[in-house]
């Protein structure tokens, strides 16, 4: 703690606060993260007085003109050498029913600490010279950090009723820190869970993203389920729960399976959208579940149906409806393909097609598929992983030989039209598609001269005439003019 407090940031704030005769404290999440040895670049400063005025003086001391001021909230933000420092005046809050917007008025440090969500976030450190480094801990937050527990400083029903987002924050902190929520606080989350309906989609998504990015996201999603919040905010995921049995044959609990896969992938990547794809990879299994007396339980097409569900889920959570969503759709749609390859003889054609469709996302797709192996039978896991290793090797060999990843056609439609003097029409598309299929099937090589020869052959079979001078690719036609 002392080492961190010697940083120029805190020394400058201290000097300015003394000059302005303002009580000032380092508070909340930054103090918590210091004590649990987590890196943080977000600093919260509370002034007993005007946080904006203090921020302006600190910025001046650093010779910095850029400062963001949010007058409606009484806060100011300074970005300094990669840090984000937020200044706010100590305040007390009261909430009206059915609103997350508090009525705010000036208050004391005690008022400010009381309004905070959890005891582990009520820790404050004085930055005034006379008491520099002194820890203020009115709610035993330090002890709760040591015990690894999450509880509210005041009555949890009031805390969650005032601001229902705190229910999701409790679960998010439990997931990120791997702490336990004390029984009375968790019971209050269950009692107040329906109040989550007044939260904006953006705020819910922000908490979900942080749960997904935790080292073990399953902790957060299990707590969301146990609290009753999952069914309210993410019904599609909730519907994965449960096991059905027919003729003595049971299928696995797809909710538990999904959480295992998410934990597996999280050991290897912190890519948010790959983790989203993992969370949603089996999302359509409830709709596609069927029982066959010969095959048992099947989920045919769940990958395709799941990909179609993604836009509605992203739209509801106000997640980006752009290439990030399309990336998630693509991985969900393709996630069964490597698994099928790993079960069968791997043909060059099948590998080419997978490379063609996955493009630069092939490595992420393979990571998802390997994470998807959650069998409790070690021999089965070893067999799958060995087969996936063969698939990866084949992918590498085919890519080096055929350059299929992010494939671009060696002959474009405009050239087909010029070669056969055709308008935009069905025959043009037929020839273009036949060339692509021939390359993917290994009938011809992925290079221009061979593809051109194949195009001429296709045209002849279709009864098309070649325009003079296009018997060879234009860039390969020889110039017969003598010097």
Secondary structure, DSSP 8 states (H G I E B T S, - for coil): -HHHHTSHHHHHHHHHHHHHT-EEEEETHHHHHHHTT----EEEEEEES-HHHHHHHHHHHTT----EEEGGGTEEEEEETTEEEEEEE-EEEEE-TT-S-EEEEE--HHHHHHTSS-GGG--EEE-SGGGTT-EE-TT-HHHHHHHTEE--SS-HHHHHHH-THHHHHHHHHHHHHT-EE-HHHHHHHHHHGGGGGGS-HHHHHHHHHHHHTSTTHHHHHHHHHHHTHHHHH-HHHHTT----EETTEE---HHHHHHHHHHHHHTT---HHHHHHHHHTTTTHHHH-EEETTTEEE-TTHHHHHHHHHHHHHHHTT---SHHHHHHHHHHHHTTHHHHHHHS---HHHHHHHHHHHGGGHHHHHHHHHHT---S-HHHHHHHHHHHHHHHHHHHHHHHHH--TT---SS-HHHHHHHHT--SSHHHHHHHHHHHHHHHTTSS-SSHHHHHHHHHHHHHHTT----TT-SS-GGG-------
